[in-house]
Amino acid sequence: MRVCIFGSGLSALTLAKALVKEKINVDLIYSNINNKINKSRTIGISKSNFDYINTNIVKIDKISWKLKKIEIFTENLKNEKILNFQNNEKQLFSIIKNFEFYDVINKSLINNKFFNKIKLKKKIKDFKDYNLIINTDYSSILTKKYFNKKIIKKYNSYAFTTIINHENVPNNIATQIFTKLGPIAFLPISKNETSIVYSIKGSLSKKQDLINLIHKYNIKYKIKKIGNIDSFELKSFALRSYYNKNILAFGDLLHRIHPLAGQGFNMTIRDIQILIKIIKEKTDIGLLVDSAVNKEFEKRTRHKNYIFLNGIDIIYEFFNFERRLNNSALSKYVKIIGKNSSLNKLLTKIADRGTLF
Ligand SMILES: Cc1cc2nc3c(=O)[nH]c(=O)nc-3n(C[C@H](O)[C@H](O)[C@H](O)COP(=O)(O)OP(=O)(O)OC[C@H]3O[C@@H](n4cnc5c(N)ncnc54)[C@H](O)[C@@H]3O)c2cc1C
């Protein structure tokens, strides 16, 4: 069996590794632009996805930092804490630097006999050797041809990312503050490093504005240095159709969400597990792996991803609405219901597994 993957981002590499582990031949086709791995980006991985990656993809214990608690504050209640997610025995989330994760998977694939990395030189005319073609690349010809119809939402916001160096502290609690400009997250990655993701409505005219805002909302750290600042336009979308015959869209090309809950890549990891399960179910009973896999994949994931996408959007709009009203009644309400331990456990479970079941 042979699969072709277009793109060389995190989704492409993680999926490639999951497939070669099943002894499936993978040709990964990349173009020049596909090497932009950003050093200011970190990724939060939920506990269950962390376990899946560690067992099935690559060992990430050494490059990840475990978080036991996430605290949510709002500026509307004078930076009072409104929610608290905690797990005393194990981690809630782990934070990894994107480029380190990328390097580790890349290295683990290089000498794998089922894996082949091919640089795209010219148009590929013939895909008939492949059972499945999986596209993660926005710039590929397949995207323009088959995957341009989507349900899209533009937030008119930018996410600014950086890493701060600070004095050593026991750094196992992530903090998110819903500020008047948008949510700012402080995501610890070591005793003396914390990643910052600030999603700001509109944009900022100069770098110094962001630096001032970081100092304004930082209550924990004695900052020594603020690293490179990068920015990303924020939008969320889901493709109307996940596949065309045996060509499947995957990763951020398939669905993209607001980073406020750190779930974009977590959704892809869940997709990978479902896709591998479907392929195994077919091959175990001697069925051919073909477009039927894509059909089944869409059937099993589309509704879940759609609900998840909307759930994150509701959280965003909730705090956005309150900010516009300039009223703190909603936050007060969240604070009261957040104290309910059953509801808290429920929300933690959804953030971990993407579903209640
Ligand atoms: C600020 C921020 C914070 C995030 N935090 C988290 C988090 O904590 N947890 C989590 O689960 N998810 C998070 N996400 C989402 C996560 O980063 C993405 O889901 C993940 O990186 C997607 O990987 P990908 O390989 O699908 O896409 P990409 O890395 O975008 O790559 C897809 C393919 O397209 C190529 N490509 C990319 N951009 C272009 C372009 N402009 N032109 C041409 N080709 C291009 C790539 O090289 C690659 O081949 C965050 C996203 C943002 C923006």
The ligand as a Tripos MOL2 file, in Angstrom:
@<TRIPOS>MOLECULE
LIG
   53    58     1     0     0
SMALL
NO_CHARGES

@<TRIPOS>ATOM
      1 C1         -0.5140   31.4880   17.4600 C.3       1 LIG1
      2 C2         -0.9250   30.0640   17.3560 C.ar      1 LIG1
      3 C3         -0.8580   29.2410   18.4820 C.ar      1 LIG1
      4 C4         -1.2850   27.9060   18.4040 C.ar      1 LIG1
      5 N1         -1.2420   27.1210   19.5260 N.ar      1 LIG1
      6 C5         -1.6710   25.8500   19.4660 C.ar      1 LIG1
      7 C6         -1.6700   25.0020   20.6240 C.ar      1 LIG1
      8 O1         -1.2540   25.4130   21.7090 O.2       1 LIG1
      9 N2         -2.1410   23.7250   20.5020 N.ar      1 LIG1
     10 C7         -2.6060   23.2390   19.3040 C.ar      1 LIG1
     11 O2         -3.0430   22.0760   19.2660 O.2       1 LIG1
     12 N3         -2.6000   24.0020   18.1980 N.ar      1 LIG1
     13 C8         -2.1540   25.2860   18.2420 C.ar      1 LIG1
     14 N4         -2.1400   26.0510   17.1110 N.ar      1 LIG1
     15 C9         -2.4700   25.4320   15.8300 C.3       1 LIG1
     16 C10        -1.2530   24.6940   15.2770 C.3       1 LIG1
     17 O3         -0.1270   25.5500   15.2580 O.3       1 LIG1
     18 C11        -1.5470   24.2110   13.8660 C.3       1 LIG1
     19 O4         -2.7060   23.3980   13.9230 O.3       1 LIG1
     20 C12        -0.4160   23.3990   13.2780 C.3       1 LIG1
     21 O5          0.8040   24.0880   13.3200 O.3       1 LIG1
     22 C13        -0.7880   23.1070   11.8330 C.3       1 LIG1
     23 O6          0.1770   22.4040   11.1870 O.3       1 LIG1
     24 P1         -0.0140   22.0320    9.6630 P.3       1 LIG1
     25 O7          1.1550   21.2010    9.3230 O.co2     1 LIG1
     26 O8         -1.3830   21.4830    9.4180 O.co2     1 LIG1
     27 O9         -0.0220   23.4070    8.9010 O.3       1 LIG1
     28 P2          1.2070   24.3560    8.5270 P.3       1 LIG1
     29 O10         2.3150   24.2690    9.5250 O.co2     1 LIG1
     30 O11         0.6330   25.7090    8.2630 O.co2     1 LIG1
     31 O12         1.7250   23.7340    7.1880 O.3       1 LIG1
     32 C14         0.9190   23.2060    6.1300 C.3       1 LIG1
     33 C15         1.6950   23.1200    4.8480 C.3       1 LIG1
     34 O13         1.5570   24.3380    4.1460 O.3       1 LIG1
     35 C16         2.8010   24.9950    4.0470 C.3       1 LIG1
     36 N5          2.4960   26.4130    4.2600 N.ar      1 LIG1
     37 C17         2.2190   27.0130    5.4230 C.ar      1 LIG1
     38 N6          1.9560   28.3160    5.2290 N.ar      1 LIG1
     39 C18         2.0760   28.5190    3.8930 C.ar      1 LIG1
     40 C19         1.9240   29.6510    3.0380 C.ar      1 LIG1
     41 N7          1.6160   30.8550    3.5160 N.pl3     1 LIG1
     42 N8          2.1080   29.4810    1.7210 N.ar      1 LIG1
     43 C20         2.4350   28.2820    1.2170 C.ar      1 LIG1
     44 N9          2.5850   27.1740    1.9640 N.ar      1 LIG1
     45 C21         2.4340   27.2990    3.2670 C.ar      1 LIG1
     46 C22         3.6630   24.3570    5.1190 C.3       1 LIG1
     47 O14         5.0160   24.5110    4.9030 O.3       1 LIG1
     48 C23         3.1740   22.9300    5.0580 C.3       1 LIG1
     49 O15         3.7180   22.2100    4.0240 O.3       1 LIG1
     50 C24        -1.7470   27.3890   17.1690 C.ar      1 LIG1
     51 C25        -1.8070   28.2060   16.0350 C.ar      1 LIG1
     52 C26        -1.4170   29.5370   16.1300 C.ar      1 LIG1
     53 C27        -1.5000   30.4110   14.9100 C.3       1 LIG1
@<TRIPOS>BOND
     1     1     2 1
     2     2     3 ar
     3     2    52 ar
     4     3     4 ar
     5     4     5 ar
     6     4    50 ar
     7     5     6 ar
     8     6     7 ar
     9     6    13 1
    10     7     8 2
    11     7     9 ar
    12     9    10 ar
    13    10    11 2
    14    10    12 ar
    15    12    13 ar
    16    13    14 ar
    17    14    15 1
    18    14    50 ar
    19    15    16 1
    20    16    17 1
    21    16    18 1
    22    18    19 1
    23    18    20 1
    24    20    21 1
    25    20    22 1
    26    22    23 1
    27    23    24 1
    28    24    25 2
    29    24    26 1
    30    24    27 1
    31    27    28 1
    32    28    29 2
    33    28    30 1
    34    28    31 1
    35    31    32 1
    36    32    33 1
    37    33    34 1
    38    33    48 1
    39    34    35 1
    40    35    36 1
    41    35    46 1
    42    36    37 ar
    43    36    45 ar
    44    37    38 ar
    45    38    39 ar
    46    39    40 ar
    47    39    45 ar
    48    40    41 1
    49    40    42 ar
    50    42    43 ar
    51    43    44 ar
    52    44    45 ar
    53    46    47 1
    54    46    48 1
    55    48    49 1
    56    50    51 ar
    57    51    52 ar
    58    52    53 1
@<TRIPOS>SUBSTRUCTURE
     1 LIG1         1 GROUP 0 **** ****
